[in-house]
């Protein structure tokens, strides 16, 4: 592969051609791991469901049709049956994927941004900033995860946005710890010293040098975290504290199907399986990415 | 070479009684703490256009000295004057201006280059920080620097790991030269490289010095390399300069017992020359717990009662341009 690289470079091709081999090797390393391919496939399916929902000829997910109450799998007009109000489960799974994934991704994005900034500041500046941030993180981590999310909901009130904020807050310490760790080791590296010697300011050192070298760690942490976010968001919805009707995600579907578990198990089984496979997908993909990108993360 | 040039009277860099201590604590539970004297009262001049070789074993404080001069680390005491101006008390703006004049090259080019930046952006970065030129002017300057250090500009979009060790050090040198500095702190610039590559880098450095009129502080533990490149040699032991002399003078007539021991360990190419190696006994004393009197007493062959008593010997000029820190010079050299 290096022979190929030098050939490309010798011919003076565009920089895009140069970046090829590195990306290829990451993909090929990922492809060697069968489980991570399965994970990528499952993630792709759930993302496809979320994106394609408005474009597919699906029934209205909120159309109530009492004559089709608890229709079985394969019933005419309802490929995967209908729920207790006669709403098409297939359609609701597709539309629910949008909410479920959007909440999980947005919450992860919030947690990652806040946690990364906290980690960078505390790991780089040390001193009192580190003391304050590390103690806040310690306090947050001392709460049982779910109890913390519930108390945030108790303060802010239930709802889609508040549920998202709650699960995001719970995961801030996770990112803050990881980024603080990488920042601590990177701030002592020679290239940071060299940057300081050139006259680089804190912002440049933090973002161009330290953050850029934490990216692979962050990608891995994020992927692994999304699975947890989906479960947490679904759990909040299951308890009726997250998404409010008529909007529904997989968690609320699971909750409403629960009452008919013996009569019509598919009403709760299907959204449950959707959650299960999506979380499994993100976890497998995250494990694969971790092995391919950043073996050090195994200890976290 | 530059020894033959006319040297202006004022040195480019003057260190006086420069100190850098680190706080250390002995135990986990706070307890007794003291200071580790990495650099302990260094007084030294570097002349414009020369290469001053700073040698010493690891842990003697030579890298710390380089970092204090490059303002990568604060000093604990003493003064550093660059071109007659004090540089330890500079404000932000003054410090940024100083960065243009003093730059460093680090030992391990693998660690000193950001692995996520291309060679181009690594070398461009100092220009960006100091807001020099437009995008096109910077590109032209980086290409010029690539050629100056003997790299092909076509490689500028590669990442550090795609270069060999020698090429990486060339990138490090190009980065240091980007702002047209006057003084380069070369902190073991060839120690991490293969011997054949070392020679190439040394030649490059000598060539650059001639072309750009640079002054070098060349920090190394390798006396053979220093013999090749330095105009003057300073030997450091436990944070202090123990001997300072011109290159020929030093290698022909080392005066301090420590320098003599170091030089006796150099390989001699002639098998018929009888070698008389001086083996240093014991380890380097901890710079956190220095002995009273001369710092070299615990390992010195010629130690006498005077060495064990305070005060420490001063760094005295024993011949023109040859300074040594030892009480027993007369005795030692009469015996031989």
Interface residues (C-beta under 8 A of the other chain):
Chain A: X2 X5 X9 X10 X12 X15 X18 X22 X189 X190 X191 X193 X194 X195 X196 X197 X198 X199 X200 X201 X204 X208 X209 X212 X213 X215
Chain B: X67 X70 X71 X72 X95 X96 X99 X100 X103 X104 X106 X107 X108 X111 X112 X113 X114 X115 X116 X117 X118 X125 X126 X129 X130 X154 X155 X157 X158 X159 X162 X172 X175 X179
